[in-house]
Amino acid sequence: MASIRKRGPSQWEARIRKRGYPITSRTFETKARAEEWAREIESEMDRGIFISRRESETTTLAEALERFIEERAAGYADPYRVENRARKMQSRPLADRFLASIRGKDIADFMREREAEGVKPNTVRLDLALLSKLFEICSKDWGMENLMNPVKNVNKPKIGPGRNRRLRHGEEEKLLEAADQNFRPVILFALETAMRREEITTLTWDNVNLRARSAYLPRTKNGEERTVPLSPNALDILDSLPRHIGGSVFGFRKDEITDNMIRTVKRAGLQDLRFRDLRHEATSRFFEHTDLDVMEIRIITGHETLQMLARYTHLRTNRLADRLAGMGRT
């Protein structure tokens, strides 16, 4: 039987005693919510499907995030970024709530807060992905089997079209002319390989096989390893570089590449060009200037899904028209 008693000016405790089950209790702000919860728990006990919610009802989101940082963040491709995102969530009012009390409405409110702060939709989606992953881990691995994942009950923000900035006529020459001598090879290598900034900064000589014409990336943004085939131009770039004692091929950190790119773009008099745009340019050139199929290009670029490369297929429309005209593959 369930008993409801008032505790304090705005607290109501529901306590359930039933043979074969531990005493189960929870405190609510209203009597109606306490009675609703008691009926739900008693129904589960009557049907023999009750699982204690004690763990999820006494663990706050902030505490769960802390455990996630300690036990899971290191397994991500960029642990620092994941930990930083989790730390920022811990500072929000939602983090003080017990996991079992968080509903879809609370997640929707969190989304609106982020959007009001001017955060981009993709950043909000990354926040939601982390929260969703956390609730799944709590439910499957941390003994909170009855914990609902509230993120599944909200509509995610729509992502706008990705950046499509490409190098216009004459911009590559201006960029290379404005670049410092030690930064110029980084730009050229990015345009030849479509490698990401972090992949370039972490590339070491022991993972470069000039004889096999390849560069091995043990860990990428997707958390997977990748071997990048090197074009003759990419090999020439590597041949021109001195060997660093530390083993790094280019000798730049991520922030140093970003800072150098900003300075170079400014000196060249270019507008709205970022280092990440070089990856987009390189991928576009694979579609425009080679006969590689989509799967082969994906192996080179490391895009997680073929859908991510679908935005580039229009670059081969003229080839499809030629094949329809009976010209065959080129």
Secondary structure, 3 states (H helix, E strand, C coil): CEEEEECCCCCEEEEECCCCCCCEEEEECCHHHHHHHHHHHHHHHHCCCCCCCHHHHHCEHHHHHHHHHHHCHHHCCCHHHHHHHHHHHHCCHHHHCEHHHCCHHHHHHHHHHHHHCCCCHHHHHHHHHHHHHHHHHHHHHCCCCCCCCHHHHCCCCCCCCCCCCCCCCCHHHHHHHHCCCCCHHHHHHHHHHCCCHHHHHCCEHHHEECCCCEEEECCCCCCCCEEEECCHHHHHHHHCCCCCCCCECCCCCHHHHHHHHHHHHHHHCCCCCCCHHHHHHHHHHHHHHCCCCHHHHHHHHCCCCHHHHHHHHHHHHHHHHHHHCCCCCC
